Amino acid sequence: MARSRTVMCWSSGKDSAFALHALRQGGAHDVVALLTSLNEDAGRVSMHGVRDALLDAQAAALGLPCVKVRLPADCPNQVYEARMGEACRALLADGVTHMAFGDLYLEDVRAYRERMLAPVGLAPVFPIWGLPTAVLARHMVRAGIGARLSCIDTRRLPEAFAGRAFDAALLDDFPPGIDPCGENGEFHTFCHAAPGFTAPIAVRAGDRHRAGDFLFTDILPAAL
C-alpha cells in the first residue's frame, strides 16, 4: 500500500521530534518535509526563539527539506492564516496529502488546526495525541530525545529552569502542577538529538532575554 505524503509541522522542539519518530515507525506516512513558522525580523522560530541556522541543522540531520513560513512580529491572526494557507496550498499542489502535529491534549488547538486545514484539503494527523504526558516525557528521554529549554513562562517556572537540559533530573525538579511536556505553555524546547537524526547537534545555552513574562535562552552552536 502506498504511504501518504506527509509534512511535519515542526516547532524545533521535542514534541515535534517525537511525533515525527512515531510517524516513521508507524509506516503509513512518508514524511517528505518539515513546515516551520519564523519571525521574519528576528530570523527565529516562532515562540521557541530558536535561530534559523539551528533549524537548518535539524532539517539536515533529519534529511528533510524545511518549508519556512516567515511572519511579522506580533503577527495578526489573519496574516498568519493567509501565509500558512499559501504554504499549505503549495504543499498540496506538490502531492502532499497530510499534515502532522505534535499536539498532545489541547482540544481547542486541535480543533483550530482541523478547521484551518479543511478548506485546503490536507488531512491532519496527531501521532502522539492523548498519550499521558508524565509517562511520555520520560519515554522521550529514554528514547534518545535530547533538548534544552529555549523559553520558559516565568509565571509558572522559576528562572533557574531557563536553558536546562530536558532530562530525568529536570522532570524530577519540576514544581507541582507543571505539565512534564510543557503542553500548557510552561516551556518550549530546542531538540538537538532524536531518533532519526544522523548525528546530534552540539549546542550550548547562551544569553537570556526577557519578553514580557517569557524568558528566552539563546541556544547556540557549541562552536560559538
KEGUGU-306992 format. One line per field, with one value per residue: residue number from 1; residue in one letter; chain; x, y, z of N, C-alpha, C in turn. Coordinates in nm, 3 decimals. Layout:
num: NUM / ...
residuo: a / ...
cadena: A / ...
nX: X / ...
nY: Y / ...
nZ: Z / ...
caX: X / ...
caY: Y / ...
caZ: Z / ...
cX: X / ...
cY: Y / ...
cZ: Z / ...
//
This chain:
num: 1 / 2 / 3 / 4 / 5 / 6 / 7 / 8 / 9 / 10 / 11 / 12 / 13 / 14 / 15 / 16 / 17 / 18 / 19 / 20 / 21 / 22 / 23 / 24 / 25 / 26 / 27 / 28 / 29 / 30 / 31 / 32 / 33 / 34 / 35 / 36 / 37 / 38 / 39 / 40 / 41 / 42 / 43 / 44 / 45 / 46 / 47 / 48 / 49 / 50 / 51 / 52 / 53 / 54 / 55 / 56 / 57 / 58 / 59 / 60 / 61 / 62 / 63 / 64 / 65 / 66 / 67 / 68 / 69 / 70 / 71 / 72 / 73 / 74 / 75 / 76 / 77 / 78 / 79 / 80 / 81 / 82 / 83 / 84 / 85 / 86 / 87 / 88 / 89 / 90 / 91 / 92 / 93 / 94 / 95 / 96 / 97 / 98 / 99 / 100 / 101 / 102 / 103 / 104 / 105 / 106 / 107 / 108 / 109 / 110 / 111 / 112 / 113 / 114 / 115 / 116 / 117 / 118 / 119 / 120 / 121 / 122 / 123 / 124 / 125 / 126 / 127 / 128 / 129 / 130 / 131 / 132 / 133 / 134 / 135 / 136 / 137 / 138 / 139 / 140 / 141 / 142 / 143 / 144 / 145 / 146 / 147 / 148 / 149 / 150 / 151 / 152 / 153 / 154 / 155 / 156 / 157 / 158 / 159 / 160 / 161 / 162 / 163 / 164 / 165 / 166 / 167 / 168 / 169 / 170 / 171 / 172 / 173 / 174 / 175 / 176 / 177 / 178 / 179 / 180 / 181 / 182 / 183 / 184 / 185 / 186 / 187 / 188 / 189 / 190 / 191 / 192 / 193 / 194 / 195 / 196 / 197 / 198 / 199 / 200 / 201 / 202 / 203 / 204 / 205 / 206 / 207 / 208 / 209 / 210 / 211 / 212 / 213 / 214 / 215 / 216 / 217 / 218 / 219 / 220 / 221 / 222 / 223 / 224
residuo: m / a / r / s / r / t / v / m / c / w / s / s / g / k / d / s / a / f / a / l / h / a / l / r / q / g / g / a / h / d / v / v / a / l / l / t / s / l / n / e / d / a / g / r / v / s / m / h / g / v / r / d / a / l / l / d / a / q / a / a / a / l / g / l / p / c / v / k / v / r / l / p / a / d / c / p / n / q / v / y / e / a / r / m / g / e / a / c / r / a / l / l / a / d / g / v / t / h / m / a / f / g / d / l / y / l / e / d / v / r / a / y / r / e / r / m / l / a / p / v / g / l / a / p / v / f / p / i / w / g / l / p / t / a / v / l / a / r / h / m / v / r / a / g / i / g / a / r / l / s / c / i / d / t / r / r / l / p / e / a / f / a / g / r / a / f / d / a / a / l / l / d / d / f / p / p / g / i / d / p / c / g / e / n / g / e / f / h / t / f / c / h / a / a / p / g / f / t / a / p / i / a / v / r / a / g / d / r / h / r / a / g / d / f / l / f / t / d / i / l / p / a / a / l
cadena: A / A / A / A / A / A / A / A / A / A / A / A / A / A / A / A / A / A / A / A / A / A / A / A / A / A / A / A / A / A / A / A / A / A / A / A / A / A / A / A / A / A / A / A / A / A / A / A / A / A / A / A / A / A / A / A / A / A / A / A / A / A / A / A / A / A / A / A / A / A / A / A / A / A / A / A / A / A / A / A / A / A / A / A / A / A / A / A / A / A / A / A / A / A / A / A / A / A / A / A / A / A / A / A / A / A / A / A / A / A / A / A / A / A / A / A / A / A / A / A / A / A / A / A / A / A / A / A / A / A / A / A / A / A / A / A / A / A / A / A / A / A / A / A / A / A / A / A / A / A / A / A / A / A / A / A / A / A / A / A / A / A / A / A / A / A / A / A / A / A / A / A / A / A / A / A / A / A / A / A / A / A / A / A / A / A / A / A / A / A / A / A / A / A / A / A / A / A / A / A / A / A / A / A / A / A / A / A / A / A / A / A / A / A / A / A / A / A / A / A / A / A / A / A
nX: 0.084 / 0.052 / 0.227 / 0.116 / 0.188 / 0.336 / 0.365 / 0.554 / 0.455 / 0.668 / 0.808 / 1.060 / 1.103 / 1.092 / 0.847 / 0.758 / 0.972 / 0.948 / 0.694 / 0.740 / 0.917 / 0.740 / 0.561 / 0.728 / 0.792 / 0.543 / 0.483 / 0.281 / 0.299 / 0.480 / 0.706 / 0.783 / 0.875 / 0.949 / 0.760 / 0.774 / 0.714 / 0.852 / 0.978 / 1.008 / 1.163 / 1.344 / 1.452 / 1.403 / 1.260 / 0.913 / 0.782 / 0.957 / 1.202 / 1.433 / 1.731 / 1.746 / 1.955 / 2.002 / 1.764 / 1.798 / 2.007 / 1.879 / 1.698 / 1.882 / 2.000 / 1.789 / 1.749 / 1.562 / 1.380 / 1.303 / 1.019 / 0.973 / 0.777 / 0.751 / 0.685 / 0.554 / 0.662 / 0.455 / 0.234 / -0.069 / -0.367 / -0.501 / -0.302 / -0.121 / -0.282 / -0.326 / -0.067 / 0.018 / -0.182 / -0.120 / 0.127 / 0.043 / -0.126 / 0.058 / 0.206 / 0.008 / -0.029 / 0.205 / 0.170 / 0.142 / -0.057 / -0.123 / -0.089 / 0.111 / 0.108 / 0.250 / 0.084 / -0.071 / -0.291 / -0.460 / -0.766 / -0.884 / -0.678 / -0.630 / -0.880 / -0.876 / -0.663 / -0.768 / -0.986 / -0.864 / -0.722 / -0.913 / -1.044 / -0.831 / -0.769 / -0.589 / -0.523 / -0.531 / -0.297 / -0.232 / 0.001 / 0.089 / -0.116 / -0.308 / -0.151 / -0.039 / 0.121 / 0.307 / 0.414 / 0.495 / 0.693 / 0.914 / 0.955 / 1.034 / 1.287 / 1.424 / 1.416 / 1.600 / 1.566 / 1.708 / 1.720 / 1.695 / 1.566 / 1.434 / 1.270 / 1.088 / 0.792 / 0.777 / 0.584 / 0.514 / 0.735 / 1.041 / 1.319 / 1.558 / 1.523 / 1.555 / 1.708 / 1.789 / 1.871 / 1.649 / 1.577 / 1.588 / 1.649 / 1.556 / 1.279 / 1.228 / 1.265 / 1.065 / 0.817 / 0.510 / 0.214 / 0.315 / 0.308 / 0.477 / 0.554 / 0.524 / 0.283 / 0.092 / 0.208 / 0.414 / 0.684 / 0.917 / 1.111 / 1.436 / 1.526 / 1.802 / 1.892 / 1.767 / 1.576 / 1.633 / 1.785 / 2.085 / 2.313 / 2.382 / 2.322 / 2.556 / 2.525 / 2.499 / 2.390 / 2.320 / 2.308 / 2.041 / 1.717 / 1.440 / 1.094 / 0.822 / 0.638 / 0.789 / 1.091 / 1.367 / 1.622 / 1.915 / 1.989 / 2.281 / 2.510 / 2.765 / 3.021 / 3.026
nY: -0.119 / 0.221 / 0.481 / 0.772 / 1.095 / 1.320 / 1.615 / 1.741 / 1.944 / 2.153 / 2.249 / 2.282 / 2.170 / 1.914 / 1.768 / 1.775 / 1.638 / 1.385 / 1.311 / 1.296 / 1.080 / 0.880 / 0.876 / 0.783 / 0.532 / 0.413 / 0.366 / 0.423 / 0.670 / 0.877 / 1.094 / 1.395 / 1.652 / 1.929 / 2.182 / 2.508 / 2.798 / 3.126 / 3.421 / 3.688 / 3.915 / 3.872 / 3.630 / 3.385 / 3.085 / 3.079 / 3.152 / 2.959 / 3.076 / 2.996 / 2.994 / 3.048 / 2.916 / 2.693 / 2.558 / 2.486 / 2.308 / 2.102 / 2.011 / 1.918 / 1.711 / 1.537 / 1.480 / 1.610 / 1.854 / 2.192 / 2.381 / 2.715 / 2.946 / 3.276 / 3.524 / 3.841 / 4.025 / 4.017 / 3.908 / 3.950 / 3.750 / 3.705 / 3.747 / 3.546 / 3.319 / 3.356 / 3.338 / 3.084 / 2.935 / 2.976 / 2.843 / 2.583 / 2.525 / 2.520 / 2.296 / 2.100 / 2.109 / 1.996 / 1.734 / 1.653 / 1.511 / 1.497 / 1.657 / 1.661 / 1.691 / 1.774 / 1.789 / 1.728 / 1.721 / 1.946 / 2.041 / 2.263 / 2.365 / 2.153 / 2.146 / 2.394 / 2.359 / 2.153 / 2.287 / 2.489 / 2.345 / 2.211 / 2.359 / 2.371 / 2.112 / 1.932 / 1.656 / 1.636 / 1.495 / 1.342 / 1.210 / 1.154 / 1.212 / 1.239 / 1.077 / 0.999 / 1.256 / 1.248 / 0.994 / 0.991 / 1.196 / 1.090 / 0.865 / 0.982 / 1.081 / 0.840 / 0.731 / 0.872 / 1.141 / 1.451 / 1.768 / 2.123 / 2.371 / 2.636 / 2.849 / 2.980 / 3.020 / 3.255 / 3.294 / 3.050 / 2.886 / 2.894 / 3.116 / 2.978 / 2.750 / 2.809 / 2.735 / 2.481 / 2.130 / 1.898 / 1.642 / 1.348 / 1.448 / 1.712 / 1.665 / 1.553 / 1.776 / 1.958 / 2.188 / 2.121 / 2.080 / 2.151 / 2.069 / 1.788 / 1.777 / 2.033 / 2.116 / 2.305 / 2.542 / 2.604 / 2.580 / 2.582 / 2.399 / 2.331 / 2.081 / 1.882 / 1.630 / 1.319 / 1.021 / 0.923 / 1.144 / 1.201 / 1.260 / 1.398 / 1.749 / 1.971 / 2.187 / 2.481 / 2.662 / 3.002 / 3.358 / 3.510 / 3.653 / 3.866 / 3.870 / 4.017 / 3.807 / 3.593 / 3.412 / 3.385 / 3.166 / 3.188 / 2.950 / 2.813 / 2.713 / 2.484 / 2.559 / 2.834
nZ: 0.000 / -0.084 / 0.081 / 0.263 / 0.149 / 0.356 / 0.555 / 0.825 / 1.082 / 1.225 / 1.519 / 1.614 / 1.855 / 2.119 / 2.114 / 1.847 / 1.732 / 1.850 / 1.764 / 1.488 / 1.487 / 1.576 / 1.360 / 1.154 / 1.249 / 1.240 / 0.971 / 0.783 / 0.674 / 0.456 / 0.531 / 0.395 / 0.423 / 0.644 / 0.815 / 0.918 / 1.113 / 1.127 / 1.288 / 1.085 / 1.112 / 1.324 / 1.252 / 1.374 / 1.517 / 1.567 / 1.889 / 2.012 / 1.981 / 1.849 / 1.659 / 1.305 / 1.171 / 1.332 / 1.300 / 1.033 / 1.071 / 1.211 / 1.013 / 0.823 / 0.970 / 0.982 / 0.721 / 0.561 / 0.367 / 0.468 / 0.486 / 0.516 / 0.679 / 0.690 / 0.926 / 1.039 / 1.333 / 1.627 / 1.492 / 1.318 / 1.333 / 1.092 / 0.902 / 0.969 / 0.910 / 0.637 / 0.523 / 0.611 / 0.489 / 0.219 / 0.204 / 0.265 / 0.050 / -0.156 / -0.083 / -0.108 / -0.384 / -0.456 / -0.409 / -0.145 / 0.109 / 0.378 / 0.700 / 0.983 / 1.342 / 1.662 / 1.883 / 2.204 / 2.398 / 2.398 / 2.326 / 2.197 / 2.042 / 1.867 / 1.735 / 1.607 / 1.424 / 1.264 / 1.158 / 1.008 / 0.815 / 0.671 / 0.450 / 0.275 / 0.207 / 0.311 / 0.523 / 0.875 / 1.110 / 1.418 / 1.578 / 1.842 / 2.006 / 2.303 / 2.465 / 2.794 / 2.961 / 3.173 / 3.160 / 2.892 / 2.873 / 3.012 / 2.861 / 2.621 / 2.694 / 2.749 / 2.496 / 2.355 / 2.298 / 2.299 / 2.441 / 2.501 / 2.724 / 2.568 / 2.607 / 2.875 / 3.072 / 3.304 / 3.494 / 3.573 / 3.600 / 3.783 / 3.718 / 3.712 / 3.568 / 3.304 / 2.998 / 3.076 / 3.041 / 2.892 / 3.069 / 3.285 / 3.537 / 3.522 / 3.496 / 3.744 / 3.899 / 3.842 / 3.957 / 4.145 / 3.947 / 3.700 / 3.365 / 3.243 / 2.978 / 2.900 / 2.787 / 2.844 / 2.786 / 2.958 / 2.905 / 2.627 / 2.385 / 2.234 / 2.018 / 2.007 / 1.961 / 1.849 / 1.774 / 1.444 / 1.372 / 1.198 / 1.336 / 1.662 / 1.734 / 1.831 / 2.095 / 2.307 / 2.598 / 2.570 / 2.612 / 2.806 / 2.749 / 2.814 / 2.732 / 2.804 / 3.009 / 2.941 / 2.935 / 2.741 / 2.631 / 2.454 / 2.237 / 2.125 / 1.863 / 1.962 / 1.893 / 1.886
caX: 0.000 / 0.129 / 0.224 / 0.066 / 0.290 / 0.302 / 0.457 / 0.553 / 0.455 / 0.790 / 0.830 / 1.200 / 1.108 / 1.091 / 0.721 / 0.763 / 1.070 / 0.897 / 0.582 / 0.800 / 0.966 / 0.623 / 0.511 / 0.819 / 0.778 / 0.413 / 0.495 / 0.174 / 0.324 / 0.610 / 0.728 / 0.864 / 0.923 / 0.910 / 0.698 / 0.803 / 0.695 / 0.960 / 0.971 / 1.088 / 1.256 / 1.448 / 1.509 / 1.397 / 1.138 / 0.806 / 0.764 / 1.072 / 1.316 / 1.550 / 1.792 / 1.721 / 2.066 / 1.983 / 1.655 / 1.859 / 2.086 / 1.784 / 1.650 / 1.991 / 2.017 / 1.675 / 1.747 / 1.436 / 1.373 / 1.218 / 0.941 / 0.973 / 0.674 / 0.804 / 0.575 / 0.598 / 0.649 / 0.317 / 0.161 / -0.215 / -0.410 / -0.536 / -0.177 / -0.075 / -0.364 / -0.305 / 0.065 / 0.017 / -0.267 / -0.044 / 0.225 / -0.029 / -0.174 / 0.175 / 0.236 / -0.096 / 0.000 / 0.324 / 0.133 / 0.126 / -0.198 / -0.145 / -0.001 / 0.118 / 0.132 / 0.295 / -0.006 / -0.093 / -0.427 / -0.536 / -0.873 / -0.908 / -0.570 / -0.658 / -0.996 / -0.832 / -0.584 / -0.860 / -1.070 / -0.783 / -0.678 / -1.027 / -1.065 / -0.714 / -0.776 / -0.490 / -0.577 / -0.444 / -0.257 / -0.183 / 0.055 / 0.110 / -0.232 / -0.371 / -0.059 / -0.020 / 0.247 / 0.404 / 0.480 / 0.554 / 0.814 / 1.025 / 0.979 / 1.113 / 1.426 / 1.482 / 1.424 / 1.711 / 1.539 / 1.792 / 1.665 / 1.716 / 1.456 / 1.469 / 1.179 / 1.002 / 0.694 / 0.823 / 0.471 / 0.493 / 0.862 / 1.149 / 1.416 / 1.668 / 1.495 / 1.585 / 1.825 / 1.825 / 1.851 / 1.528 / 1.624 / 1.519 / 1.669 / 1.462 / 1.143 / 1.220 / 1.271 / 0.951 / 0.723 / 0.377 / 0.126 / 0.379 / 0.298 / 0.614 / 0.584 / 0.503 / 0.170 / 0.017 / 0.290 / 0.510 / 0.818 / 0.939 / 1.244 / 1.507 / 1.567 / 1.933 / 1.917 / 1.642 / 1.576 / 1.621 / 1.894 / 2.208 / 2.408 / 2.335 / 2.368 / 2.625 / 2.476 / 2.517 / 2.298 / 2.383 / 2.248 / 1.897 / 1.649 / 1.300 / 0.989 / 0.706 / 0.651 / 0.866 / 1.236 / 1.426 / 1.763 / 1.967 / 2.059 / 2.389 / 2.601 / 2.868 / 3.145 / 3.019
caY: 0.000 / 0.345 / 0.564 / 0.908 / 1.201 / 1.395 / 1.717 / 1.753 / 2.080 / 2.138 / 2.363 / 2.269 / 2.115 / 1.770 / 1.702 / 1.756 / 1.534 / 1.254 / 1.282 / 1.252 / 0.944 / 0.792 / 0.864 / 0.700 / 0.396 / 0.360 / 0.314 / 0.461 / 0.805 / 0.914 / 1.234 / 1.449 / 1.787 / 1.997 / 2.313 / 2.586 / 2.944 / 3.204 / 3.566 / 3.730 / 4.020 / 3.817 / 3.508 / 3.281 / 3.006 / 3.141 / 3.110 / 2.888 / 3.167 / 2.922 / 3.055 / 2.990 / 2.826 / 2.568 / 2.491 / 2.424 / 2.193 / 1.995 / 1.958 / 1.841 / 1.588 / 1.450 / 1.454 / 1.660 / 1.999 / 2.267 / 2.491 / 2.820 / 3.048 / 3.391 / 3.605 / 3.962 / 4.025 / 4.047 / 3.877 / 3.938 / 3.615 / 3.694 / 3.736 / 3.410 / 3.222 / 3.376 / 3.287 / 2.939 / 2.880 / 2.976 / 2.734 / 2.455 / 2.502 / 2.481 / 2.157 / 2.018 / 2.103 / 1.911 / 1.595 / 1.624 / 1.487 / 1.501 / 1.739 / 1.603 / 1.783 / 1.713 / 1.825 / 1.618 / 1.709 / 2.070 / 2.020 / 2.383 / 2.375 / 2.052 / 2.188 / 2.504 / 2.303 / 2.082 / 2.386 / 2.562 / 2.258 / 2.158 / 2.422 / 2.347 / 1.974 / 1.848 / 1.583 / 1.647 / 1.373 / 1.371 / 1.077 / 1.129 / 1.270 / 1.169 / 0.999 / 1.063 / 1.329 / 1.207 / 0.875 / 1.026 / 1.275 / 1.000 / 0.779 / 1.062 / 1.084 / 0.707 / 0.704 / 0.947 / 1.282 / 1.547 / 1.901 / 2.227 / 2.466 / 2.760 / 2.953 / 2.942 / 3.116 / 3.280 / 3.289 / 2.910 / 2.822 / 2.984 / 3.148 / 2.881 / 2.643 / 2.856 / 2.677 / 2.349 / 2.012 / 1.820 / 1.509 / 1.293 / 1.538 / 1.823 / 1.616 / 1.537 / 1.907 / 2.045 / 2.212 / 2.063 / 2.149 / 2.174 / 1.955 / 1.749 / 1.804 / 2.175 / 2.129 / 2.426 / 2.659 / 2.632 / 2.592 / 2.532 / 2.339 / 2.305 / 1.941 / 1.869 / 1.488 / 1.244 / 0.910 / 0.974 / 1.237 / 1.133 / 1.287 / 1.508 / 1.884 / 2.020 / 2.320 / 2.527 / 2.769 / 3.133 / 3.465 / 3.510 / 3.782 / 3.858 / 3.933 / 4.007 / 3.702 / 3.481 / 3.424 / 3.307 / 3.134 / 3.179 / 2.824 / 2.842 / 2.604 / 2.473 / 2.623 / 2.980
caZ: 0.000 / -0.092 / 0.201 / 0.243 / 0.152 / 0.477 / 0.604 / 0.970 / 1.135 / 1.304 / 1.608 / 1.654 / 1.990 / 2.145 / 2.076 / 1.702 / 1.702 / 1.888 / 1.674 / 1.362 / 1.512 / 1.581 / 1.222 / 1.076 / 1.299 / 1.202 / 0.836 / 0.692 / 0.623 / 0.401 / 0.568 / 0.286 / 0.454 / 0.767 / 0.796 / 1.038 / 1.106 / 1.188 / 1.293 / 0.970 / 1.152 / 1.410 / 1.196 / 1.478 / 1.518 / 1.647 / 2.028 / 2.067 / 1.978 / 1.800 / 1.541 / 1.174 / 1.137 / 1.405 / 1.231 / 0.917 / 1.119 / 1.240 / 0.885 / 0.764 / 1.048 / 0.951 / 0.578 / 0.507 / 0.343 / 0.561 / 0.430 / 0.618 / 0.665 / 0.764 / 0.978 / 1.110 / 1.478 / 1.669 / 1.369 / 1.326 / 1.301 / 0.950 / 0.827 / 0.995 / 0.837 / 0.493 / 0.482 / 0.629 / 0.385 / 0.094 / 0.213 / 0.260 / -0.087 / -0.236 / -0.048 / -0.170 / -0.527 / -0.472 / -0.382 / -0.002 / 0.144 / 0.522 / 0.782 / 1.117 / 1.452 / 1.787 / 1.993 / 2.297 / 2.453 / 2.399 / 2.229 / 2.117 / 1.943 / 1.764 / 1.657 / 1.521 / 1.314 / 1.176 / 1.090 / 0.911 / 0.707 / 0.595 / 0.319 / 0.189 / 0.158 / 0.378 / 0.638 / 0.991 / 1.178 / 1.553 / 1.611 / 1.986 / 2.075 / 2.413 / 2.548 / 2.924 / 2.949 / 3.274 / 3.105 / 2.764 / 2.891 / 3.049 / 2.745 / 2.528 / 2.741 / 2.731 / 2.353 / 2.296 / 2.274 / 2.371 / 2.417 / 2.603 / 2.737 / 2.498 / 2.654 / 2.988 / 3.123 / 3.441 / 3.586 / 3.609 / 3.634 / 3.826 / 3.613 / 3.713 / 3.471 / 3.169 / 2.935 / 3.127 / 2.957 / 2.913 / 3.107 / 3.401 / 3.651 / 3.504 / 3.525 / 3.889 / 3.964 / 3.812 / 4.067 / 4.126 / 3.855 / 3.570 / 3.275 / 3.213 / 2.837 / 2.874 / 2.695 / 2.877 / 2.756 / 3.066 / 2.846 / 2.492 / 2.378 / 2.110 / 2.016 / 1.942 / 1.934 / 1.843 / 1.678 / 1.308 / 1.345 / 1.158 / 1.445 / 1.747 / 1.707 / 1.951 / 2.131 / 2.445 / 2.637 / 2.566 / 2.692 / 2.825 / 2.737 / 2.856 / 2.651 / 2.891 / 3.110 / 2.887 / 2.942 / 2.634 / 2.635 / 2.319 / 2.216 / 2.030 / 1.826 / 2.064 / 1.847 / 1.902
cX: 0.088 / 0.116 / 0.180 / 0.181 / 0.249 / 0.408 / 0.441 / 0.558 / 0.558 / 0.816 / 0.976 / 1.216 / 1.091 / 0.962 / 0.715 / 0.857 / 1.016 / 0.777 / 0.633 / 0.852 / 0.850 / 0.565 / 0.598 / 0.811 / 0.648 / 0.407 / 0.388 / 0.201 / 0.467 / 0.630 / 0.828 / 0.921 / 0.881 / 0.847 / 0.711 / 0.773 / 0.806 / 0.923 / 1.063 / 1.188 / 1.374 / 1.517 / 1.511 / 1.261 / 1.037 / 0.795 / 0.889 / 1.197 / 1.444 / 1.600 / 1.763 / 1.829 / 2.053 / 1.866 / 1.709 / 1.940 / 1.995 / 1.736 / 1.756 / 2.010 / 1.906 / 1.669 / 1.619 / 1.448 / 1.281 / 1.151 / 0.924 / 0.866 / 0.715 / 0.690 / 0.629 / 0.587 / 0.507 / 0.220 / 0.010 / -0.259 / -0.443 / -0.412 / -0.119 / -0.152 / -0.344 / -0.173 / 0.074 / -0.069 / -0.196 / 0.057 / 0.158 / -0.079 / -0.059 / 0.214 / 0.136 / -0.069 / 0.120 / 0.296 / 0.123 / -0.023 / -0.228 / -0.046 / -0.007 / 0.159 / 0.174 / 0.208 / -0.040 / -0.236 / -0.508 / -0.641 / -0.896 / -0.802 / -0.594 / -0.774 / -0.959 / -0.754 / -0.675 / -0.944 / -0.991 / -0.743 / -0.793 / -1.046 / -0.950 / -0.720 / -0.667 / -0.555 / -0.482 / -0.417 / -0.195 / -0.124 / 0.079 / -0.005 / -0.281 / -0.279 / -0.038 / 0.118 / 0.351 / 0.482 / 0.557 / 0.686 / 0.934 / 1.057 / 1.061 / 1.261 / 1.493 / 1.502 / 1.536 / 1.681 / 1.631 / 1.746 / 1.706 / 1.595 / 1.498 / 1.384 / 1.100 / 0.906 / 0.726 / 0.708 / 0.452 / 0.621 / 0.962 / 1.253 / 1.530 / 1.645 / 1.533 / 1.714 / 1.863 / 1.800 / 1.718 / 1.571 / 1.551 / 1.533 / 1.575 / 1.320 / 1.125 / 1.209 / 1.151 / 0.863 / 0.589 / 0.294 / 0.185 / 0.362 / 0.439 / 0.653 / 0.564 / 0.383 / 0.086 / 0.098 / 0.390 / 0.651 / 0.815 / 1.084 / 1.305 / 1.561 / 1.698 / 1.972 / 1.783 / 1.660 / 1.551 / 1.722 / 2.017 / 2.317 / 2.348 / 2.392 / 2.430 / 2.584 / 2.513 / 2.416 / 2.374 / 2.312 / 2.097 / 1.842 / 1.501 / 1.210 / 0.859 / 0.730 / 0.741 / 1.015 / 1.296 / 1.574 / 1.810 / 2.047 / 2.155 / 2.459 / 2.719 / 2.997 / 3.143 / 3.046
cY: 0.125 / 0.425 / 0.706 / 1.007 / 1.304 / 1.498 / 1.726 / 1.898 / 2.084 / 2.264 / 2.381 / 2.205 / 1.965 / 1.702 / 1.677 / 1.641 / 1.396 / 1.215 / 1.234 / 1.110 / 0.845 / 0.770 / 0.767 / 0.554 / 0.331 / 0.305 / 0.358 / 0.594 / 0.818 / 1.062 / 1.294 / 1.588 / 1.827 / 2.131 / 2.391 / 2.733 / 3.014 / 3.351 / 3.621 / 3.841 / 3.964 / 3.695 / 3.394 / 3.211 / 3.070 / 3.073 / 3.043 / 2.976 / 3.104 / 2.984 / 2.975 / 2.886 / 2.692 / 2.489 / 2.419 / 2.300 / 2.075 / 1.929 / 1.872 / 1.708 / 1.488 / 1.413 / 1.500 / 1.809 / 2.064 / 2.383 / 2.595 / 2.925 / 3.166 / 3.487 / 3.730 / 3.944 / 4.070 / 4.024 / 3.870 / 3.800 / 3.600 / 3.682 / 3.596 / 3.309 / 3.234 / 3.314 / 3.135 / 2.872 / 2.872 / 2.861 / 2.598 / 2.424 / 2.463 / 2.337 / 2.062 / 2.001 / 2.014 / 1.766 / 1.557 / 1.610 / 1.503 / 1.599 / 1.688 / 1.708 / 1.706 / 1.747 / 1.702 / 1.608 / 1.837 / 2.066 / 2.142 / 2.401 / 2.275 / 2.096 / 2.301 / 2.451 / 2.231 / 2.179 / 2.460 / 2.475 / 2.212 / 2.225 / 2.397 / 2.208 / 1.884 / 1.782 / 1.595 / 1.510 / 1.412 / 1.243 / 1.051 / 1.186 / 1.178 / 1.085 / 1.071 / 1.127 / 1.290 / 1.085 / 0.912 / 1.100 / 1.186 / 0.903 / 0.853 / 1.060 / 0.949 / 0.675 / 0.781 / 1.088 / 1.366 / 1.687 / 1.995 / 2.319 / 2.599 / 2.877 / 2.899 / 3.056 / 3.137 / 3.291 / 3.148 / 2.840 / 2.926 / 3.003 / 3.049 / 2.768 / 2.683 / 2.791 / 2.538 / 2.239 / 1.946 / 1.677 / 1.464 / 1.385 / 1.658 / 1.780 / 1.599 / 1.672 / 1.996 / 2.064 / 2.143 / 2.148 / 2.179 / 2.050 / 1.915 / 1.763 / 1.951 / 2.203 / 2.252 / 2.553 / 2.694 / 2.652 / 2.541 / 2.485 / 2.349 / 2.163 / 1.928 / 1.724 / 1.416 / 1.122 / 0.965 / 1.080 / 1.156 / 1.150 / 1.396 / 1.642 / 1.938 / 2.164 / 2.354 / 2.637 / 2.901 / 3.233 / 3.447 / 3.649 / 3.762 / 3.929 / 3.916 / 3.903 / 3.587 / 3.512 / 3.328 / 3.284 / 3.116 / 3.048 / 2.843 / 2.715 / 2.602 / 2.545 / 2.773 / 3.022
cZ: 0.000 / 0.038 / 0.166 / 0.250 / 0.258 / 0.509 / 0.755 / 1.010 / 1.248 / 1.387 / 1.646 / 1.791 / 1.996 / 2.099 / 1.925 / 1.667 / 1.737 / 1.802 / 1.539 / 1.375 / 1.511 / 1.441 / 1.142 / 1.122 / 1.251 / 1.060 / 0.737 / 0.623 / 0.572 / 0.428 / 0.470 / 0.316 / 0.594 / 0.730 / 0.925 / 1.014 / 1.183 / 1.192 / 1.184 / 1.005 / 1.231 / 1.350 / 1.296 / 1.473 / 1.612 / 1.783 / 2.087 / 2.068 / 1.924 / 1.671 / 1.414 / 1.139 / 1.210 / 1.348 / 1.107 / 0.957 / 1.153 / 1.110 / 0.819 / 0.837 / 1.020 / 0.803 / 0.511 / 0.474 / 0.445 / 0.488 / 0.540 / 0.585 / 0.752 / 0.798 / 1.044 / 1.260 / 1.515 / 1.553 / 1.392 / 1.277 / 1.152 / 0.862 / 0.845 / 0.909 / 0.686 / 0.448 / 0.502 / 0.522 / 0.252 / 0.092 / 0.201 / 0.120 / -0.179 / -0.208 / -0.112 / -0.319 / -0.557 / -0.434 / -0.236 / 0.029 / 0.292 / 0.587 / 0.926 / 1.220 / 1.577 / 1.906 / 2.075 / 2.349 / 2.454 / 2.287 / 2.140 / 2.010 / 1.830 / 1.674 / 1.561 / 1.401 / 1.214 / 1.094 / 0.981 / 0.792 / 0.617 / 0.459 / 0.221 / 0.128 / 0.213 / 0.500 / 0.756 / 1.054 / 1.311 / 1.612 / 1.759 / 2.069 / 2.187 / 2.498 / 2.681 / 2.935 / 3.054 / 3.228 / 2.979 / 2.781 / 2.924 / 2.936 / 2.640 / 2.566 / 2.717 / 2.583 / 2.283 / 2.256 / 2.362 / 2.339 / 2.530 / 2.606 / 2.678 / 2.545 / 2.772 / 3.020 / 3.270 / 3.541 / 3.639 / 3.652 / 3.681 / 3.716 / 3.606 / 3.613 / 3.328 / 3.118 / 2.980 / 3.025 / 2.993 / 2.940 / 3.233 / 3.522 / 3.643 / 3.542 / 3.676 / 3.960 / 3.937 / 3.934 / 4.041 / 4.030 / 3.719 / 3.484 / 3.231 / 3.066 / 2.802 / 2.785 / 2.723 / 2.856 / 2.863 / 3.012 / 2.702 / 2.483 / 2.239 / 2.118 / 1.939 / 1.915 / 1.938 / 1.757 / 1.537 / 1.273 / 1.301 / 1.263 / 1.532 / 1.701 / 1.835 / 1.979 / 2.275 / 2.472 / 2.640 / 2.656 / 2.703 / 2.795 / 2.764 / 2.755 / 2.729 / 2.999 / 3.064 / 2.891 / 2.839 / 2.663 / 2.491 / 2.308 / 2.100 / 1.986 / 1.924 / 2.024 / 1.866 / 2.045
//
